[in-house]
Structure formats: structure tokens, C-alpha cells
Amino acid sequence: MNIVISGGGMVGMTLARLLRLRGFEPIVLERAPAGHYMPRGYMLGFQGYEPLEEVGVYKEVRDAGRPIAPRPDQPPVAVAVRFGALIEALARDLPVVYEHTVVELLRDATDRITGVVAEGPDGRVEIEADLVVACDGMMSPVRGMAGIEPRFEPLADAALSFMSPVPAETSFAMKYLSDGGHIGILSWFEGSAGWRSVDKVGQEAATAPGLDAIKKMWAELLPESATAVEGVTSMDQIRYSEPQLLSCQQWWVPGLVLIGDSAHFFGPETGVSSGIGLGDAHALAQAILQNPTDADGACRSYELWRLPVVRPYEAMDPGRQRMVTAGNVRGRPEEIWPPED
Ligand SMILES: Cc1cc2nc3c(=O)[nH]c(=O)nc-3n(C[C@H](O)[C@H](O)[C@H](O)COP(=O)(O)OP(=O)(O)OC[C@H]3O[C@@H](n4cnc5c(N)ncnc54)[C@H](O)[C@@H]3O)c2cc1C
């Protein structure tokens, strides 16, 4: 089977490695230059361990990170690790066609997808494929080209977060607030990231109290974050966002399948998005191995295995609870952000 993977993020690269181990030679097209990624506070959930173990990077990533909820004689529930440590390990010695953006899909007379058109430094190239795998992230351009409808559900609250070059004393701490919101800290060896839910007041209002007030609030509400937040020195390290959940009723059409963030995205307090995406890659590689000359058969088999795993996570996302209670419960005065006069 000729396979084109659109997107060389963690899910696309893991899928490529898993397929190569099964004797396939997929082409990975990545629009960014080699080595480019957006740093973020990152924890690898246990759901991603097995695929990473199979492609030979799990131990390296685990050793580069700090365990979250370590257990005797068992792997930790998650690992807080510098995001680049995982991306760099996956990219090492893996053939990826960088600086090539998928801009169009090829179709035959029956409307089946038969490949992609990519734009690179030397112009446009057409690449035929029996199966195109969209691993191009939450805003997946390829999903739109294939005509698959995403379902975006805005969460009831916004997120205020920070990135700090200073590690926290603990790898993870999280607390629920009295209005059902949450505040947390995640720390790897080289830095840390904190987050909390806030009302959807917009970037300007959420950051208006200023850096010192933001740092004080974090240290008071979550003392475990005090050392880390002290390392924040500029408002550039503070981010306001309005997260959305993403799900897709349909995961594939003849000739193309969505996996990873292109198919689903979970709420910020779950920390499961990437682990589920890595599990998708594992299941798809195995489905292709079992249907090596039948792309639709592989997609059907993939869907059969994966629906019972992914749909419960989508349904149970803790962010949904706040969709029900938001606005009904007022938090304690010291928790409200921005502070009320
Ligand atoms: C701030 C933040 C914090 C997060 N924290 C966690 C966490 O703690 N734990 C967790 O499990 N998950 C976390 N996530 C989610 C996690 O990062 C994603 O689930 C994971 O990166 C998904 O990988 P992916 O390969 O599916 O998509 P992406 O990482 O989005 O990769 C998609 C790739 O496709 C490329 N691409 C896009 N369009 C095209 C195109 N047309 N042609 C070619 N290439 C294209 C992009 O350049 C990119 O490299 C976080 C995300 C954010 C933003």
C-alpha cells in the first residue's frame, strides 16, 4: 500500500515509524522546516507508552522527564517532559519531506481520494497514494479538503497559562476551585507550565491586573507553583486562550483517514490528547498490516478498534461538566480572576 502522511508532528512521525517496522514506506509531508515545533507544557499520558515503546523512544523520553504519580513496580501514570525531547527522538533518522504543504487532494472519477498535491520550495508535486492519513493537527486543512465535518465545542471557560524556565518542586499538582474550575502546574526538568480556568473575559481583561498580580494569585491558590511562577519575568510568558473540544462523527472517506488531533481534541485538564493520538497511530498501523492491499478495509478495521477507545474519552471530558454548571456557581472571592473590585 502506498501511504502519504500529511503532517510530521508526533502522531504522523509515530505512525511513519510503526509502518516502517511493518514493512511499509510511507511518505511524510511536513509543512514546517526540520526541527521546528511550538514549545509547550507537556505530559505524556500512559496511553502513549506502548506505541512509543515499539518505535524505540519510550525509555529515552521517560528518562528525560519527571514521573507523575509514580507507582512501585509499574510505570508512572504520566511523564512530564520537555516537548522537544519527544519530537527530537521521533524525528531522529526518520525520512520526512520537510517544507512541503499539502494544498490539494487528488481524486478519481468515483471521487475516491487517490493522493495529494504538495507545495514545496521547488513548486508543486503530485503524489499518488492508496491511503492518505491526515495527521495535520486540530485545524487539519486536509480534513476540510476531504469534506469531513469537524464538531467544535467551545468550553464554558477560558484558560490562563504561563511557561517558566524554572522547574517546580513537584512534577504535577492540580486543584479544583470552588466554582468547579481548576488550577494546575506541570514541571519537567528544564521548566514548568501552569494553567487555570478563568471566565471568558478576553485576553485584555484577563491580563490587565499585570504580571505581579498574576504571580501572586498563582502562588497563593496553588503553593506548589510558587517557585515556578517566580521564574516568569515577562507578560510574553502568559497566555490567555479559549479552548474548544473537537470531535468528528466520521473518521474516514475512501482513500483518506483522520487520526490524532485532526480527529479529536480534549480539554486542557485531561492531558490525554497526544496519548490518544499515539494510540490511534498504533491501531492504524496494525489495521494496515492486516489489510495490506485494501485501504478501505484497513480504515474499517481501524474504526472498529478505535471507536470504543476514543468515544468514551470524548463523552467523559471533564470540561463538559463546567458546560452544565458554568454561571450557576460563583467561586470564592480570592479565586475569581480577574479580581473583582
Ligand atoms: C499548549 C498545549 C499544551 C498541550 N499539552 C498536552 C499535554 O500535556 N498532554 C497531551 O497529551 N497533549 C497535550 N497537548 C496536545 C498535544 O500537543 C497534541 O495532542 C499532539 O501534539 C498531537 O499531535 P498531532 O501530530 O496529531 O498534531 P500536531 O502536533 O498539531 O502536528 C500536526 C503537524 O501537521 C503539520 N501540518 C499542518 N498542516 C499541514 C499541511 N497542509 N501539510 C503538511 N503539514 C501540515 C503541522 O506543521 C504539524 O507539524 C497540548 C497542546 C497544546 C497546544
The ligand as an ORCA input file, in Angstrom:
! r2SCAN-3c Opt
* xyz 0 1
  C      -0.367     24.405     24.840
  C      -0.627     22.937     24.625
  C      -0.384     22.044     25.655
  C      -0.639     20.682     25.462
  N      -0.387     19.821     26.484
  C      -0.603     18.496     26.311
  C      -0.322     17.572     27.358
  O       0.131     17.935     28.436
  N      -0.550     16.265     27.123
  C      -1.062     15.815     25.936
  O      -1.247     14.604     25.783
  N      -1.317     16.664     24.932
  C      -1.102     17.989     25.093
  N      -1.356     18.852     24.069
  C      -1.842     18.302     22.805
  C      -0.700     17.664     22.025
  O       0.314     18.603     21.803
  C      -1.279     17.114     20.729
  O      -2.279     16.170     21.047
  C      -0.234     16.436     19.867
  O       0.805     17.304     19.546
  C      -0.967     15.942     18.591
  O      -0.106     15.621     17.618
  P      -0.546     15.595     16.083
  O       0.649     15.068     15.397
  O      -1.873     14.938     15.909
  O      -0.825     17.126     15.697
  P       0.180     18.365     15.694
  O       1.164     18.269     16.818
  O      -0.680     19.588     15.622
  O       1.002     18.199     14.344
  C       0.424     18.489     13.105
  C       1.536     18.702     12.107
  O       0.969     18.841     10.811
  C       1.655     19.868     10.123
  N       0.743     20.351      9.086
  C      -0.409     21.069      9.238
  N      -0.987     21.303      8.060
  C      -0.207     20.723      7.114
  C      -0.287     20.615      5.706
  N      -1.298     21.155      4.999
  N       0.706     19.970      5.052
  C       1.749     19.412      5.749
  N       1.868     19.501      7.088
  C       0.904     20.130      7.763
  C       1.981     20.883     11.225
  O       3.041     21.733     10.840
  C       2.336     19.968     12.389
  O       3.709     19.643     12.421
  C      -1.133     20.217     24.221
  C      -1.350     21.112     23.184
  C      -1.118     22.460     23.371
  C      -1.362     23.409     22.224
*
